[in-house]
Amino acid sequence: MKLNIYNLISLLLPIHKRKPNRIGILNMLLSPLVTLINEFYSYRSNTLYVSGITSQTLSLEAYLNYKLDSYNKRIKIRHFQKPTTLVLYNEGESPTNTFVGNEREEAGIKVVVKFQSEFNVLTIKDFEVLYPSTINESLLKSEVLKYKLAGKTYNLIPT
């Protein structure tokens, strides 16, 4: 419910003091208060909108379009599936049998063990943000970093 100061002025004045000059002077004196109230309502609605943003794709994409490209809505988010990799376990860690050595090599599967830093899988990003080149990249990057989940990687691709 919005507060209407101008109606309150006329309602709170006694009936015998409700003259046009007096109401005009009070309206003039309270107009900065009306400006502050309107700024507060604007801030409140923006804060409520931002607090509802999650890192889900549609929510994040809608927010980026609202914030940076509200007229054309040209920002899109595209997901990628990381390729599956062979994970090796110790006997005590894995509930299933993991074969390394002769049995796998006889089946024609070559097993190569690498350190995690050597995986090329780590260079594949979880999602891409496609945006028009007219949008400021640093502003887009800061907004994506604010709402993306920790551990998720992304690329910014101008279109």
Order of alpha helices (4+ residues) and beta strands (2+ residues): alpha-alpha-alpha-beta-alpha-beta-alpha-beta
